[in-house]
């Protein structure tokens, strides 16, 4: 819980600081959509984690399904 609060505070302070800097000067049009997409993805992952929603990650798939299959191939116990 402490990590979630600390992360939210640091992230919001960072967003506020970026908003102040971007308001004063012009930023390239390419940067803004990328910045918005990355922050939206961060917000969605944060909300999902806070709501205890499990998000499928590629590493989990690899560890559960691919690694045991490769292990059987390497040890020679795989019979097709």
JONOR-V149065 format. One record per residue. N is the residue number from 1. RES is the residue in three letters. PSI is psi in whole degrees, 0 to 359 (* if undefined). OMEGA is omega in degrees with one decimal (999 if undefined). Layout:
N;RES;PSI;OMEGA
N;RES;PSI;OMEGA
This chain:
1;UNK;321;179.4
2;UNK;321;178.6
3;UNK;318;-179.5
4;UNK;317;-180.0
5;UNK;315;-180.0
6;UNK;317;178.6
7;UNK;317;-179.7
8;UNK;318;-179.7
9;UNK;313;-179.9
10;UNK;319;-179.1
11;UNK;316;179.3
12;UNK;321;176.1
13;UNK;320;177.7
14;UNK;317;177.9
15;UNK;318;179.4
16;UNK;316;177.5
17;UNK;319;177.4
18;UNK;321;179.2
19;UNK;318;179.4
20;UNK;316;179.8
21;UNK;320;-177.3
22;UNK;333;-179.6
23;UNK;325;-175.9
24;UNK;331;-177.0
25;UNK;161;179.7
26;UNK;140;178.0
27;UNK;147;-178.9
28;UNK;145;-178.7
29;UNK;336;180.0
30;UNK;328;-175.2
31;UNK;323;-173.7
32;UNK;310;179.4
33;UNK;322;177.8
34;UNK;317;178.6
35;UNK;316;179.8
36;UNK;317;179.8
37;UNK;317;179.9
38;UNK;320;178.7
39;UNK;326;176.1
40;UNK;319;177.2
41;UNK;320;177.1
42;UNK;317;179.6
43;UNK;317;179.1
44;UNK;317;177.6
45;UNK;322;178.6
46;UNK;313;179.4
47;UNK;319;179.2
48;UNK;317;179.2
49;UNK;319;179.4
50;UNK;328;179.1
51;UNK;4;177.9
52;UNK;40;175.6
53;UNK;130;-179.8
54;UNK;124;178.5
55;UNK;127;180.0
56;UNK;125;-179.8
57;UNK;148;-179.2
58;UNK;325;-179.0
59;UNK;324;177.9
60;UNK;316;177.5
61;UNK;316;-179.5
62;UNK;315;-176.9
63;UNK;320;-175.8
64;UNK;325;-171.2
65;UNK;316;-174.3
66;UNK;315;-177.2
67;UNK;314;177.1
68;UNK;325;179.0
69;UNK;317;178.4
70;UNK;323;178.6
71;UNK;318;178.0
72;UNK;326;176.9
73;UNK;318;-177.5
74;UNK;320;-178.5
75;UNK;347;175.9
76;UNK;17;-179.6
77;UNK;6;-179.3
78;UNK;123;178.6
79;UNK;114;-179.5
80;UNK;*;999
